[in-house]
Amino acid sequence: MVTDKYNFLSYDELFDAIENDLSDNKFKALAQLLMSAVTDWHALNLREPKNLIIELKKEINNKLTFDSIEGYLKKLKPSHHAWKMEAISALLEMFDFERKNLFDMNIELPEIIERVTQHYRQK
């Protein structure tokens, strides 16, 4: 499974990282987007970033690239999936790692989350 090779930040670690990071850098922006996605996802009791990736992988049934996630978003209906759409929109923003409207189409979402995890665990 895709999440087995990653050891993502837990929800509590993510929350603490955002609260304790007084800078305004790209990692904090990514962490905030991830927190928003985890919070907005529709599944009850979904709290961990790892579980969000598992759920998304089940629903998309493909690599979690920008294109596959965006394609999935386009299939959703606002009347039934508004919160899920909000979560996915936040995840898509994570592909703009440099915050310059230049989306990395070659990376997968778990790799982005791993970058955030490594950054905050090194602090």
C-alpha positions in Angstrom: 0.0 0.0 0.0 1.2 3.5 -0.8 1.1 4.7 2.8 3.3 1.9 4.1 6.4 3.4 2.7 5.7 6.8 4.3 5.6 7.8 7.9 3.5 10.9 7.7 3.0 13.5 10.4 0.1 12.6 12.7 -2.8 15.0 13.0 -1.4 16.2 16.4 2.1 16.7 15.0 0.6 18.6 12.0 -1.4 20.8 14.3 1.6 21.5 16.5 3.8 22.2 13.5 1.4 24.8 12.2 0.9 26.4 15.6 4.7 26.5 16.4 5.9 27.6 13.0 6.0 31.4 13.3 7.4 31.8 9.8 5.4 32.3 6.6 7.1 29.7 4.5 6.0 27.2 1.9 6.1 24.3 4.3 3.7 26.0 6.7 1.4 26.8 3.7 1.5 23.1 2.7 0.8 22.0 6.3 -2.2 24.3 6.5 -3.5 23.0 3.2 -3.1 19.4 4.4 -4.8 20.3 7.7 -7.7 21.9 5.8 -8.1 18.8 3.6 -8.1 16.4 6.6 -10.6 18.5 8.4 -12.9 18.9 5.4 -12.9 15.3 4.2 -16.3 13.8 4.4 -15.5 10.5 6.2 -16.5 10.4 9.9 -13.7 9.9 12.3 -11.1 10.6 9.6 -8.4 12.4 11.4 -5.0 11.3 10.2 -3.3 12.5 7.0 -2.4 8.8 6.4 -6.1 7.9 6.4 -7.0 10.7 4.0 -4.5 9.3 1.5 -5.9 5.7 2.0 -9.5 7.0 1.3 -8.4 9.1 -1.6 -6.5 6.2 -3.1 -9.6 4.0 -2.8 -11.8 6.5 -4.5 -9.4 7.4 -7.3 -7.9 4.0 -7.8 -4.9 5.4 -9.5 -1.7 7.3 -8.6 -2.4 10.4 -6.7 -1.0 12.9 -9.2 -2.4 16.4 -9.9 -4.1 15.1 -13.0 -5.8 12.1 -11.4 -7.0 14.2 -8.4 -8.2 17.0 -10.6 -10.1 14.5 -12.8 -11.7 13.1 -9.7 -12.7 16.5 -8.5 -14.4 17.2 -11.8 -16.7 14.2 -11.3 -18.0 15.3 -8.0 -21.3 17.2 -7.6 -21.4 20.3 -5.2 -24.8 19.3 -4.0 -23.6 16.0 -2.7 -19.8 16.4 -2.2 -19.2 20.1 -1.2 -16.9 19.2 1.8 -15.0 16.6 -0.2 -14.5 19.1 -3.0 -13.1 21.6 -0.6 -10.7 19.0 0.7 -9.6 18.0 -2.8 -9.1 21.7 -3.8 -6.8 22.1 -0.9 -4.8 19.0 -1.8 -4.5 20.2 -5.4 -3.0 23.5 -4.1 -0.2 21.4 -2.5 1.1 20.6 -5.9 2.2 24.3 -6.2 5.1 23.7 -3.8 6.8 27.0 -4.6 3.6 29.0 -4.3 4.1 30.4 -7.8 1.2 28.9 -9.7 3.6 26.4 -11.1 2.0 23.0 -10.4 4.3 20.0 -10.3 2.6 17.4 -12.5 5.1 14.7 -12.0 5.0 14.3 -8.2 2.5 12.2 -6.3 0.6 13.6 -3.3 2.2 11.2 -0.7 5.6 12.6 -1.8 4.5 16.1 -1.0 3.2 15.1 2.4 6.5 13.3 3.0 8.4 16.6 2.3 6.3 18.4 4.9 6.8 15.5 7.3 10.6 15.6 6.9 10.7 19.3 7.2 8.8 19.4 10.5 10.4 16.4 12.1 13.9 17.9 11.5 13.0 20.9 13.5 
